[in-house]
Amino acid sequence: MAGPVAKTFVPESILKKRKASEKIAAERAVADAQRRKEAKGKRKVIFKRAEQYVKEYRAKERDEIRLKRQAKANGSFYVPAESPLAFVIRIKGINKIAPKPRKILQLLRLYQINNGTFVKLTRATLQMLQWVNPYVAWGYPNHKSVRELIYKRGFAKVDKQRIPITDNAVIEKALGQYGIICVEDLIHEILTVGPHFKQANAFLWTFKLSNPTGGFKGKKVPNFIEGGESGNREERINALIQKML
C-alpha cells in the first residue's frame, strides 16, 4: 500500500503576494483594454478632423485661383490679404548687437544662429521685427512649410524639457484643454493663427534648422530687396525653409 501523501504548505506571505500580483495583472488588463478602446475612438476623431482640414485648405486654394482668374479677366490684379503669420529665422550671431535688438531676439526665442520660430503679426511684433531686421530673415510660410517644419523639426516643450513629438498623446496632454489633440490640430492652429495660437506656439520648442543647402547667396547684412539676406522676403521664405530643413 502507498503511504500517506505529504501535504505542502505555502506560507501566507507568498499567498498574499500571489493574490496582489493577480489583482494588479487583472487591473492592468482592464486599463489596457480601456486605453485601446479610447485610442480607437480618438483615431476616428483625428481622421475626421484631418479630412476637414484638407477640405478647408483646398477650398481656400480654389478661392485664391478663382479670384486671380477673375481679376485677370477684368484686366486688373488680385492682391491677396496679408498673412497674419510669419516665420522668423535668425541669421546673425551676437557680435556687435545693441542691447535692445538683443533683448528682442531673446523675446522671440531666437537664441542661436539658424533658430526659427512662428510669430503672429501685429503692430507690436512688426515693430519688433523692424528692430531686429538686420539679424533675421522672415516671411510668410505656406501650408507645406508649416507642416514640414512641425513634422521634420518639431519638438515639444514639456516641463522645460525638449521632447520629440513621437505621439499625439504628448500634444493632447499639454494642449488637450484647448481642443488640440493631434499634430494636424497643431498645424491648423499655427497656420490659421487660431484663438489658441499663443499656447500652441509656446508648446513648440524653437526650431533648430541647418545651414541652407548651398549657403546664403548674398551678404547677410543688406536687406533682401537690396540683394542681401536679411529682412522680409514675403513668400520667398518658403524656399529658404526648404533649404534649411
C-alpha positions in Angstrom: 0.0 0.0 0.0 1.2 3.5 -0.8 2.0 5.7 2.1 0.0 8.9 3.0 0.5 11.8 0.6 2.6 14.6 2.2 0.8 17.9 2.1 2.8 21.0 1.0 2.1 24.2 2.9 2.5 27.6 1.2 3.4 30.5 3.5 0.7 33.1 4.0 3.1 35.9 2.9 3.6 34.2 -0.5 -0.2 33.7 -0.9 -0.8 37.4 -0.2 1.9 38.3 -2.8 0.3 36.0 -5.4 -3.1 37.4 -4.8 -1.8 41.0 -5.0 0.1 40.3 -8.3 -3.0 38.6 -9.8 -5.1 41.7 -8.8 -2.6 44.1 -10.3 -2.4 42.0 -13.6 -6.3 42.0 -13.8 -6.4 45.8 -13.2 -3.7 46.3 -15.8 -5.6 44.2 -18.4 -8.8 46.2 -17.8 -6.8 49.5 -18.1 -5.1 48.3 -21.3 -8.5 47.3 -22.8 -10.0 50.7 -21.9 -6.9 52.5 -23.3 -7.2 50.6 -26.6 -10.9 51.5 -26.8 -10.3 55.2 -26.2 -7.4 55.2 -28.7 -9.6 53.7 -31.4 -12.3 56.4 -30.7 -9.6 59.1 -30.9 -8.2 57.8 -34.1 -11.6 58.2 -35.7 -11.9 61.8 -34.4 -8.4 62.6 -35.6 -9.1 61.2 -39.1 -12.3 63.2 -39.4 -10.5 66.4 -38.4 -7.7 65.8 -40.8 -10.2 65.3 -43.6 -12.0 68.5 -42.6 -8.7 70.5 -42.6 -7.7 69.2 -46.1 -11.1 70.3 -47.4 -10.6 73.7 -45.8 -7.1 74.1 -47.3 -8.2 73.0 -50.8 -11.3 75.3 -50.7 -9.0 78.3 -49.8 -6.6 77.4 -52.7 -9.5 77.2 -55.1 -10.8 80.6 -54.0 -7.4 82.2 -54.5 -7.2 80.7 -58.0 -10.7 81.8 -58.8 -10.1 85.4 -57.6 -6.9 85.6 -59.6 -8.6 84.5 -62.8 -11.5 86.9 -62.2 -9.0 89.8 -61.7 -7.1 88.8 -64.9 -10.3 88.6 -66.9 -11.3 92.1 -65.7 -7.8 93.4 -66.6 -6.8 94.1 -63.0 -4.6 92.5 -60.4 -5.6 90.4 -57.4 -3.8 91.3 -54.2 -4.2 88.6 -51.5 -4.8 89.6 -47.9 -1.6 89.9 -45.8 -0.7 86.8 -43.9 -1.2 87.0 -40.1 1.6 84.5 -39.6 5.4 84.9 -40.1 8.3 82.6 -39.7 11.4 84.2 -38.4 15.0 82.8 -38.8 18.0 84.2 -37.0 20.9 84.5 -39.5 23.5 86.5 -37.5 25.4 85.9 -34.3 25.8 88.0 -31.1 28.7 90.2 -32.1 28.1 94.0 -32.1 24.4 93.7 -31.4 22.9 96.6 -29.4 21.0 95.8 -26.1 17.5 96.4 -27.5 17.8 94.2 -30.6 19.5 91.5 -28.4 16.6 91.7 -25.9 14.0 91.4 -28.7 15.8 88.3 -30.2 15.5 86.8 -26.7 11.8 87.6 -26.5 11.4 85.9 -29.9 13.3 82.9 -28.5 15.9 83.2 -31.2 19.0 82.4 -29.1 21.3 81.0 -31.8 22.0 81.3 -35.5 19.6 79.2 -37.6 16.9 79.2 -34.8 13.4 79.7 -36.2 10.0 80.5 -34.7 6.5 81.4 -35.7 5.3 84.9 -34.9 1.7 86.3 -35.0 1.9 89.6 -37.0 0.5 92.5 -35.0 1.5 96.1 -34.8 3.8 95.4 -31.9 5.5 92.3 -33.4 6.0 94.2 -36.7 7.9 97.0 -34.8 10.0 94.3 -33.0 10.9 92.8 -36.4 11.9 96.2 -37.6 14.4 96.5 -34.8 16.0 93.1 -35.5 15.7 93.3 -39.3 19.5 93.1 -39.9 19.8 89.9 -37.8 16.8 87.9 -39.1 15.2 86.6 -42.3 11.5 86.3 -42.2 8.4 85.9 -44.4 5.0 84.3 -44.7 5.1 80.5 -44.6 2.7 78.4 -46.6 0.9 75.2 -45.5 3.7 72.9 -46.8 6.4 74.8 -44.9 4.4 74.8 -41.6 3.6 71.1 -42.0 7.2 70.1 -42.8 8.7 72.2 -40.0 6.5 70.6 -37.4 6.8 67.0 -38.8 10.5 67.1 -39.5 11.9 69.6 -36.9 9.2 69.9 -34.4 10.0 69.3 -30.7 7.7 69.9 -27.7 8.5 72.0 -24.7 7.2 70.0 -21.7 8.4 70.9 -18.1 11.2 73.0 -19.7 12.4 69.8 -21.5 12.9 69.4 -25.2 10.7 66.3 -26.1 10.3 64.8 -29.6 6.7 64.7 -30.8 6.5 61.0 -31.4 2.9 60.5 -30.3 -0.3 62.6 -30.3 -0.5 61.8 -26.6 2.3 64.4 -26.0 0.2 67.1 -27.7 -3.1 66.1 -26.0 -1.6 66.1 -22.6 -0.3 69.7 -23.0 -2.9 71.2 -25.3 -6.0 69.0 -24.9 -7.8 71.6 -22.8 -7.7 73.9 -25.9 -9.1 71.2 -28.2 -5.7 70.4 -29.8 -5.2 66.7 -29.6 -3.1 65.7 -32.6 -0.4 67.0 -34.9 -2.9 68.1 -37.6 -4.7 70.2 -34.9 -1.4 71.8 -34.0 -0.6 72.6 -37.7 -4.1 74.0 -38.3 -3.9 76.2 -35.1 -0.5 77.6 -36.2 -1.3 78.1 -39.9 -4.6 79.8 -39.3 -3.4 81.8 -36.2 -6.3 80.4 -34.2 -7.6 81.6 -30.8 -5.1 79.4 -29.0 -2.1 80.3 -31.2 -0.1 81.6 -28.2 -0.4 78.3 -26.3 0.3 76.2 -29.4 3.4 78.2 -30.3 4.7 78.2 -26.8 4.3 74.4 -26.8 6.7 74.2 -29.7 10.4 74.3 -28.9 12.4 76.8 -31.0 13.2 75.2 -34.4 16.8 74.3 -34.8 17.5 74.5 -38.6 20.6 73.5 -40.6 22.7 75.9 -42.7 20.9 76.4 -46.1 21.9 74.0 -48.8 24.5 75.8 -51.0 24.8 78.5 -48.4 23.5 82.1 -48.5 23.8 83.7 -51.9 24.4 87.3 -50.8 25.8 89.1 -47.7 23.7 88.7 -44.6 23.6 92.4 -43.6 21.9 94.2 -46.6 18.1 93.8 -46.9 16.8 91.1 -49.1 15.4 93.6 -51.6 18.9 95.1 -51.9 20.5 91.8 -52.7 21.2 90.7 -49.2 19.7 88.0 -47.0 18.1 89.8 -44.0 14.6 91.3 -43.6 11.2 90.4 -45.0 11.3 88.1 -48.1 7.5 87.5 -48.0 6.6 84.2 -49.8 10.2 83.5 -50.7 10.8 82.5 -47.1 9.4 79.1 -48.1 12.3 78.4 -50.5 14.8 79.2 -47.7 12.9 77.0 -45.2 13.1 74.1 -47.7 16.9 74.6 -48.0 17.3 74.6 -44.2 15.2 71.6 -43.2 
